[in-house]
Amino acid sequence: MFGAAFALARPLLHALNPEHAHELTLKALEVGIHPRAPAADDARLAIDLWGLRFCNPFGIAAGFDKDARVADAVLAMGFGYTEIGTVTPHPQAGNPRPRIFRLSRDKAMINRLGFNNAGHAAVHARLARRAEAVGIIGVNVGANRDAPDRASDYVEGLRCFNDVAAYLTINVSSPNTPHLRDLQTPARLDALLQGLLRARQELVAAGQPSRPIVVKLAPDIAEADLPAIVEVVLARRLDGIAVGNTTLSRTKLHDRERAHEAGGLSGRPLFHRSTVLLARVHQLARGAVPLIGIGGIDSPQTAIAKIEAGATLLQLYTGLVYEGPSLLPLMKRELVAYLQRTGCTRIADAVGRRATAWAAKSLDAV
């Protein structure tokens, strides 16, 4: 029913300013206007990771629900988890509007939001109110634009959300905060991770749980830097890597009217590069670090390709903008059919089975 309703509503939503359409979507979710998963997922879709059981590998990427307004609605739709944020210590308005642009011919978006969010205190309060509710919610933390010490902002985020998050993602890869990506350089990333791990040890010593820490990397990382970055993650025994964020690349876009807009590009054009990078990270990490595959997932085929390239979990956002909520049950059905067809008894059996082939491809799509 909701698939047909979305097909009817999509022209109206896409006639709106993208940010207004997004706010309308959030308000609908807040009042319960959304599809609900009809039954429990097939057991073969379950993922056991970090001491958590994900009922399926599909999650909503950070950026959709920045302030934890609709986390339970997202879970009720049948997602295996959701990641809220990016959240910074202090509230900030982000960049001037307009700051989101549709590239409909490419099934892509460009955003330059700039970490607009309500800040730690407000988002923590929302999550604390659902403390007894079920479902896996990760929190994506970032740094304020004007922070004198951005590394401290990430540590503050870990300390703030450790008691309410299932896991934490360290977002050092957004292109919309000036110089933020400098924190991805091996030396600075190593220093940042050491500070985070020390803070986590202190929290555990004080009686709090030890939450998994994931670092989110950009798809624009220079090939020469990738081995050193992965080695830092391995050396610090981080819990996961998310590959990747939006890209600054504008190659091979058809919708040239909006292609010049500043910001990060997401959606279908990101699929190839982010999947090749995912496979290369999988190989460099030797399967020792779980990976979250992000970028251009808008069909069962793209979801399966991410898993075969090395992803244990998946995240999507822009694909939903264009394909609607019926995409999720379709991907679940086709993933079960894929497992049956390939003789895999669980998703873990399929992770990385084509990583070598993907890693050998050029980062730039042909």
Secondary structure, 3 states (H helix, E strand, C coil): CHHHHHHHHHHHHHHCCHHHHHHHHHHHHHCCCCCCCCCCCCHHHCEEECCEEECCCEEECCCCCCCCCCHHHHHHCCCCEEEEEEECCCCECCCCCCCEEEEHHHCEEEECCCCCECCHHHHHHHHHHCCCCCCCEEEEECCCCCCCCHHHHHHHHHHHHCCCCCEEEEECCCCCCCCHHHHHCHHHHHHHHHHHHHHHHHHHHCCCCCCCEEEEECCCCCHHHHHHHHHHHHHCCCCEEEECCCECCCCCCCCHHHHCCCCEEEEHHHHHHHHHHHHHHHHHHCCCCCEEEECCCCCHHHHHHHHHHCCCEEEECHHHHHHCCCHHHHHHHHHHHHHHHHCCCCHHHCCCCCHHHHHCCCCCCC
